[in-house]
Amino acid sequence: MDGDDRKGSLQDYRIIDLTDRYGVLGTRILAGLGAEVICVEPPGGDPMRRMGPTYEDASRPDVEPTSLYWYQMNAAKKSIIIDLASAVGREQFTDLLDGADVLFESGSRRTLEEIDFSWDALHRRHPKLVYTTISPFGLGGPRSGWKGGDLIAMAAGGLLSLCGDPDRAPLRPTAEQASAQGALQAVVGTLIALRARGRGAGGQRVDVSMQEAITNTLGNSQAFYAMEGVIDKRAGGGRASGATGTRLIFPCADGHIAYLRSPATIPLLHKWMLDEGFEPGFDPDFWSRRNVVGKEAPSKEEVQALESRFEAFFADRTKMELYEEGQERGTQICPVATVPDILANRQLAQRDYFQDVEHPEWGRSFTYPGPPFKMSASPWRAGPAAPSPGQHQDEFFPLTNAKPGGGPS
């Protein structure tokens, strides 16, 4: 994709990136869409450069080991060093904003108000600037000044209460969901603000709360409580449904699959078992008339007996056998993919999801995950590789007094 001569959909916009790990996905998406994204790093480089795991090569002691997370989240960006604690640095930052369309910041590096770069001051000097901030609880309300990160936002937003086994304490998802959701909502808010600016609205402040972004994902859990006063319980490897849950995850011959049990799917699985010469051991008519949850739901003992037959059937079959045959039969079965499964996935390969990015400093390329969508006329920018600290300093602060340009209004 690096050699694609089509232009990105945001090619005319300049983004000043002051994100930390809790917002960096947002600016990565904007860079992937073609925007010029400039990482403003402190002296010594961004702390994300040292997040594990790092890549290093014993045959290349001249190259500093670098975080693979940094590589992924900062590809297609530029880097400059500015010391915002100094008068010179603040002057440089002001000059940089003169040519910017968006200032995008998050989390622990939100120090601009402390050095007289408040929204009011910035808006007076840069009336067309869109200023996006991601914080744990938003910029208003009694918790606006509270510190926090991904775990805090997931807990405060309600997601943690639904994760884990019902007889144990809540369990944190491995992937940082509050960070991802906050960053995605920030991208949407930023693009809407840019659209409004193009229609004469001027620059706006985009205030993103990670707590609110997570609360927005709770789906039926909010509806159950609002309509019935029922608080969803954790359902382990299942789907929370009011005070009970529906099991989704079952072991199979080479891992696990997800099977959605419902009145519509149970007769399909029953026929499949018979076709394979396997004794189902349950009445499909009975189960097709029973709701999964609610007053008419079957007893715990009945469900356990049913699921034991599922387990016996799935145990001798692989993930892909169950998946492909299930698709043919209209039964909702999906493999629980591991990272090796994802890398070998034929669907992703056919869509060219994974993309190689050259890293000249290492003399090799790395394989990167691609975008979650494709645009027919606008390519995704997989690279170039994430910059070294201050790699583009001379481009923005040369010895002359020339100042950077900006995007459209």
C-alpha positions as CSV (number, residue, x, y, z in Angstrom):
1,M,0.0,0.0,0.0
2,D,2.9,2.4,0.5
3,G,3.4,2.6,-3.2
4,D,-0.3,3.4,-3.9
5,D,-0.5,6.7,-5.7
6,R,-4.1,7.4,-4.6
7,K,-4.4,10.0,-1.9
8,G,-5.8,9.4,1.6
9,S,-9.2,10.9,2.5
10,L,-7.6,13.2,5.1
11,Q,-4.5,14.2,3.1
12,D,-5.0,17.9,3.5
13,Y,-5.2,17.9,7.3
14,R,-2.4,18.4,9.9
15,I,-2.8,16.8,13.3
16,I,-0.7,17.6,16.3
17,D,-0.4,14.5,18.4
18,L,0.0,14.8,22.1
19,T,-1.4,11.4,23.0
20,D,-0.2,8.8,25.4
21,R,-1.1,5.1,25.3
22,Y,-4.7,5.9,26.1
23,G,-5.3,7.9,22.9
24,V,-2.6,6.9,20.4
25,L,-4.9,4.6,18.5
26,G,-7.0,7.7,17.5
27,T,-4.1,9.5,15.9
28,R,-2.9,6.2,14.2
29,I,-6.3,6.0,12.5
30,L,-6.1,9.6,11.4
31,A,-2.6,9.0,10.0
32,G,-3.8,5.8,8.3
33,L,-6.5,7.9,6.6
34,G,-3.9,10.1,5.1
35,A,-3.6,13.0,7.6
36,E,-0.2,14.5,8.4
37,V,0.2,13.5,12.0
38,I,3.1,15.1,14.0
39,C,4.0,13.4,17.2
40,V,5.3,16.1,19.7
41,E,7.7,14.2,21.9
42,P,9.4,15.4,25.1
43,P,13.2,15.5,25.3
44,G,14.4,11.9,25.6
45,G,11.5,10.6,23.5
46,D,8.0,9.4,24.2
47,P,7.7,6.9,27.1
48,M,5.7,4.6,24.8
49,R,9.0,3.8,22.9
50,R,10.0,1.8,25.9
51,M,6.8,-0.2,26.4
52,G,7.3,-4.0,26.2
53,P,7.6,-6.1,24.2
54,T,10.5,-4.5,22.4
55,Y,12.3,-5.6,19.3
56,E,16.1,-6.0,19.3
57,D,18.7,-7.7,17.2
58,A,21.9,-8.8,18.7
59,S,23.6,-8.3,15.3
60,R,22.6,-4.7,15.3
61,P,23.8,-3.2,18.6
62,D,23.8,0.3,16.9
63,V,20.0,0.3,16.8
64,E,18.1,1.1,20.0
65,P,15.6,-1.6,21.0
66,T,12.1,-0.2,20.4
67,S,8.6,-1.0,21.5
68,L,6.5,-3.0,19.0
69,Y,3.5,-1.2,20.4
70,W,5.2,2.1,19.5
71,Y,5.9,0.8,16.0
72,Q,2.3,-0.2,15.4
73,M,0.6,2.8,16.8
74,N,2.9,5.4,15.3
75,A,3.5,4.2,11.8
76,A,2.7,6.8,9.1
77,K,3.5,9.7,11.5
78,K,6.2,12.3,11.9
79,S,8.2,13.1,15.1
80,I,9.5,16.4,16.5
81,I,11.0,17.1,19.9
82,I,9.6,20.1,21.9
83,D,10.3,20.9,25.5
84,L,7.0,22.4,26.6
85,A,8.5,23.2,30.0
86,S,10.7,25.9,28.3
87,A,9.8,29.3,26.9
88,V,11.5,28.3,23.6
89,G,9.5,25.1,23.5
90,R,6.2,26.9,24.1
91,E,7.0,29.4,21.3
92,Q,7.7,26.5,19.0
93,F,4.5,24.8,20.0
94,T,2.5,28.0,19.3
95,D,4.1,28.3,15.8
96,L,3.3,24.6,15.1
97,L,-0.4,25.2,16.0
98,D,-0.5,28.2,13.5
99,G,-0.5,25.6,10.7
100,A,-2.5,22.8,12.4
101,D,-6.1,21.7,11.9
102,V,-6.4,19.5,15.0
103,L,-4.7,19.2,18.4
104,F,-5.3,15.7,19.7
105,E,-4.3,14.8,23.3
106,S,-4.9,12.2,26.0
107,G,-4.3,11.0,29.5
108,S,-1.2,11.6,31.5
109,R,0.4,14.2,29.2
110,R,-2.5,16.6,29.5
111,T,-0.4,19.5,30.9
112,L,-1.3,22.2,28.4
113,E,-3.6,24.2,30.7
114,E,-0.9,24.3,33.3
115,I,1.4,26.2,30.9
116,D,-1.3,28.6,29.6
117,F,-2.5,26.7,26.6
118,S,-6.1,26.5,27.8
119,W,-9.0,26.0,25.3
120,D,-10.0,29.6,25.6
121,A,-6.5,30.9,24.9
122,L,-6.0,28.5,22.0
123,H,-9.4,29.3,20.5
124,R,-8.7,33.0,20.5
125,R,-5.4,32.6,18.7
126,H,-6.3,29.6,16.5
127,P,-10.1,30.0,15.9
128,K,-10.2,27.2,13.3
129,L,-8.4,24.7,15.5
130,V,-10.2,21.5,16.6
131,Y,-9.0,20.6,20.0
132,T,-9.7,16.9,21.0
133,T,-9.0,15.7,24.5
134,I,-9.4,12.1,25.8
135,S,-9.5,11.8,29.6
136,P,-10.8,9.2,32.1
137,F,-13.9,11.1,33.1
138,G,-14.2,14.0,30.7
139,L,-13.5,17.7,31.3
140,G,-16.6,18.5,33.3
141,G,-18.3,17.0,36.3
142,P,-17.1,16.2,39.8
143,R,-14.5,13.6,38.6
144,S,-13.1,15.7,35.8
145,G,-9.8,16.2,37.7
146,W,-9.4,12.6,38.7
147,K,-6.5,10.6,37.4
148,G,-7.0,7.1,35.9
149,G,-6.3,4.8,33.0
150,D,-7.8,1.9,31.1
151,L,-8.6,-0.3,34.1
152,I,-10.2,2.6,36.0
153,A,-12.3,3.6,33.0
154,M,-13.5,0.0,32.4
155,A,-14.5,-0.3,36.1
156,A,-16.2,3.1,36.2
157,G,-17.9,2.5,32.9
158,G,-19.5,-0.8,34.0
159,L,-17.7,-3.2,31.7
160,L,-15.7,-4.8,34.4
161,S,-18.9,-5.9,36.3
162,L,-19.8,-8.1,33.3
163,C,-16.3,-9.7,32.7
164,G,-15.3,-13.0,34.4
165,D,-16.9,-15.9,36.1
166,P,-20.1,-15.4,38.2
167,D,-18.5,-16.9,41.4
168,R,-15.4,-14.8,41.3
169,A,-14.3,-11.1,41.3
170,P,-14.6,-9.1,38.1
171,L,-11.9,-9.8,35.5
172,R,-10.1,-7.3,33.4
173,P,-10.0,-8.0,29.7
174,T,-6.5,-8.3,28.4
175,A,-6.9,-5.8,25.6
176,E,-7.3,-2.1,26.7
177,Q,-10.9,-1.7,25.8
178,A,-11.5,1.8,27.4
179,S,-8.5,3.1,25.5
180,A,-9.7,1.7,22.2
181,Q,-13.3,2.9,22.7
182,G,-12.2,6.3,23.8
183,A,-9.8,6.7,20.9
184,L,-12.4,5.6,18.3
185,Q,-15.0,8.0,19.7
186,A,-12.4,10.7,19.6
187,V,-11.8,10.1,16.0
188,V,-15.5,10.3,15.2
189,G,-15.9,13.5,17.2
190,T,-12.8,15.0,15.5
191,L,-14.0,14.3,12.0
192,I,-17.5,15.7,12.8
193,A,-15.9,18.8,14.2
194,L,-13.8,19.2,11.0
195,R,-16.9,18.7,8.9
196,A,-18.7,21.4,10.9
197,R,-15.7,23.7,10.6
198,G,-15.9,23.3,6.8
199,R,-19.5,24.5,7.0
200,G,-18.5,27.7,8.9
201,A,-18.7,26.6,12.6
202,G,-15.1,27.3,13.4
203,G,-12.9,25.2,15.6
204,Q,-14.5,23.2,18.5
205,R,-13.4,21.5,21.7
206,V,-14.0,17.7,21.4
207,D,-14.3,16.3,25.0
208,V,-14.1,12.5,25.2
209,S,-14.7,10.6,28.4
210,M,-13.3,7.0,28.5
211,Q,-15.9,6.2,31.1
212,E,-18.7,7.3,28.9
213,A,-17.2,5.5,25.9
214,I,-17.3,2.3,27.8
215,T,-20.8,2.8,29.2
216,N,-21.9,3.3,25.6
217,T,-20.9,-0.4,24.9
218,L,-23.0,-2.1,27.6
219,G,-25.9,-2.8,25.2
220,N,-28.7,-4.9,26.6
221,S,-27.3,-4.6,30.2
222,Q,-28.6,-1.0,30.3
223,A,-31.9,-2.0,28.8
224,F,-32.5,-4.9,31.2
225,Y,-32.0,-2.6,34.2
226,A,-34.0,0.3,32.8
227,M,-37.0,-1.8,31.7
228,E,-37.0,-4.7,34.3
229,G,-34.8,-3.6,37.1
230,V,-32.6,-6.6,36.5
231,I,-28.8,-6.3,36.9
232,D,-26.9,-8.5,34.5
233,K,-24.5,-10.9,36.1
234,R,-21.1,-12.1,34.9
235,A,-21.5,-15.2,32.7
236,G,-17.9,-16.4,32.3
237,G,-17.4,-17.6,28.8
238,G,-21.0,-16.8,28.0
239,R,-23.5,-14.0,27.3
240,A,-24.9,-12.2,30.3
241,S,-28.7,-12.1,30.1
242,G,-30.3,-10.6,33.2
243,A,-29.7,-12.6,36.4
244,T,-28.6,-15.7,34.3
245,G,-26.3,-16.2,31.3
246,T,-26.1,-18.3,28.2
247,R,-22.9,-20.3,27.7
248,L,-21.1,-19.6,24.5
249,I,-17.6,-21.2,24.7
250,F,-17.1,-25.0,24.4
251,P,-13.9,-27.1,24.0
252,C,-13.3,-28.9,20.8
253,A,-10.5,-31.2,19.4
254,D,-8.0,-28.4,18.9
255,G,-9.1,-25.5,21.0
256,H,-12.5,-23.8,21.6
257,I,-15.5,-22.7,19.6
258,A,-18.3,-20.3,20.3
259,Y,-21.8,-21.7,19.9
260,L,-24.9,-19.6,20.3
261,R,-27.7,-21.7,21.8
262,S,-31.1,-20.5,20.9
263,P,-34.6,-22.0,20.1
264,A,-33.8,-21.6,16.4
265,T,-30.3,-23.2,16.4
266,I,-30.9,-26.2,18.6
267,P,-33.0,-28.2,16.0
268,L,-30.3,-27.5,13.4
269,L,-27.6,-28.9,15.7
270,H,-29.8,-31.9,16.5
271,K,-30.1,-32.8,12.8
272,W,-26.4,-32.3,12.3
273,M,-25.7,-34.8,15.1
274,L,-28.1,-37.4,13.6
275,D,-26.5,-36.9,10.2
276,E,-23.1,-37.7,11.7
277,G,-24.4,-40.8,13.5
278,F,-24.2,-39.2,16.9
279,E,-27.0,-39.7,19.4
280,P,-28.2,-36.2,20.4
281,G,-29.8,-37.2,23.7
282,F,-32.3,-34.3,23.7
283,D,-35.7,-33.4,22.3
284,P,-35.3,-30.6,19.7
285,D,-39.0,-29.7,19.9
286,F,-38.8,-29.2,23.6
287,W,-35.8,-26.9,23.4
288,S,-37.2,-24.9,20.4
289,R,-40.2,-23.9,22.5
290,R,-38.1,-22.8,25.5
291,N,-36.7,-19.3,26.0
292,V,-33.1,-19.0,26.8
293,V,-33.8,-16.6,29.7
294,G,-36.7,-15.4,31.7
295,K,-39.5,-17.1,33.5
296,E,-39.9,-19.8,30.8
297,A,-36.2,-20.6,30.8
298,P,-35.2,-24.3,31.5
299,S,-33.7,-25.2,34.8
300,K,-30.0,-25.3,35.5
301,E,-30.0,-29.1,35.6
302,E,-31.8,-29.3,32.2
303,V,-29.2,-26.9,30.6
304,Q,-26.3,-28.8,32.1
305,A,-27.6,-32.1,30.6
306,L,-28.1,-30.4,27.2
307,E,-24.6,-28.8,27.2
308,S,-23.0,-32.1,28.1
309,R,-24.3,-33.5,24.8
310,F,-22.9,-30.5,23.0
311,E,-19.5,-31.0,24.6
312,A,-19.4,-34.7,23.6
313,F,-20.2,-33.8,20.0
314,F,-17.8,-30.9,19.7
315,A,-14.9,-32.8,21.4
316,D,-14.0,-35.0,18.4
317,R,-14.1,-32.2,15.8
318,T,-11.7,-29.3,15.0
319,K,-12.6,-25.7,15.1
320,M,-12.5,-25.3,11.4
321,E,-14.6,-28.5,10.8
322,L,-17.3,-27.2,13.1
323,Y,-17.1,-23.7,11.7
324,E,-17.3,-24.6,8.0
325,E,-20.0,-27.3,8.5
326,G,-21.9,-25.0,10.8
327,Q,-21.9,-22.3,8.2
328,E,-23.3,-24.7,5.7
329,R,-26.1,-25.7,8.0
330,G,-26.9,-22.2,9.3
331,T,-25.8,-23.0,12.8
332,Q,-24.1,-20.2,14.7
333,I,-20.7,-21.6,15.4
334,C,-17.4,-19.7,15.3
335,P,-13.8,-20.7,16.2
336,V,-12.2,-19.0,19.1
337,A,-9.2,-17.8,17.2
338,T,-5.7,-17.5,18.7
339,V,-3.1,-15.2,17.3
340,P,-1.6,-17.9,15.1
341,D,-5.1,-18.6,13.8
342,I,-5.5,-15.0,12.9
343,L,-2.2,-14.8,11.1
344,A,-3.2,-18.0,9.0
345,N,-6.8,-16.9,8.4
346,R,-7.7,-17.2,4.8
347,Q,-10.4,-14.5,4.9
348,L,-7.9,-11.9,6.2
349,A,-5.3,-13.0,3.7
350,Q,-7.8,-12.8,0.8
351,R,-8.6,-9.2,1.9
352,D,-4.9,-8.3,2.2
353,Y,-5.5,-7.3,5.9
354,F,-1.9,-7.8,7.0
355,Q,0.5,-5.4,5.5
356,D,4.3,-5.3,5.5
357,V,6.1,-2.1,6.4
358,E,9.8,-1.6,5.7
359,H,12.0,-0.7,8.7
360,P,15.3,0.7,7.2
361,E,16.9,0.9,10.6
362,W,16.7,-2.9,10.9
363,G,17.1,-3.8,7.3
364,R,13.8,-5.7,7.3
365,S,10.1,-5.4,7.2
366,F,7.4,-6.1,9.9
367,T,3.9,-7.3,9.3
368,Y,1.3,-5.0,10.6
369,P,-2.5,-5.3,11.2
370,G,-4.4,-3.3,8.6
371,P,-7.5,-1.2,8.8
372,P,-10.9,-2.5,9.9
373,F,-12.5,-1.1,6.7
374,K,-11.6,-0.4,3.1
375,M,-12.5,2.7,1.1
376,S,-12.7,2.2,-2.7
377,A,-11.1,5.5,-3.6
378,S,-8.9,6.2,-0.5
379,P,-6.1,3.9,0.5
380,W,-5.0,3.1,4.1
381,R,-1.4,4.2,4.9
382,A,0.3,1.3,6.5
383,G,3.7,3.1,6.6
384,P,6.2,4.5,6.5
385,A,7.6,3.0,9.7
386,A,7.3,4.9,13.0
387,P,9.8,7.7,13.1
388,S,12.9,8.0,15.3
389,P,12.8,10.7,18.0
390,G,12.9,14.1,16.3
391,Q,13.3,12.7,12.9
392,H,11.4,15.5,11.2
393,Q,12.7,18.4,13.4
394,D,14.3,20.2,10.5
395,E,11.2,20.1,8.4
396,F,9.3,22.1,10.9
397,F,12.0,24.1,12.7
398,P,14.7,24.8,10.1
399,L,17.4,27.4,10.5
400,T,15.2,29.9,8.6
401,N,12.1,31.5,10.0
402,A,9.8,29.6,7.6
403,K,6.7,28.3,9.4
404,P,4.6,25.2,8.5
405,G,1.5,25.5,6.4
406,G,-1.9,24.1,7.2
407,G,-4.9,22.3,5.8
408,P,-8.1,23.6,4.4
409,S,-10.7,25.5,6.5
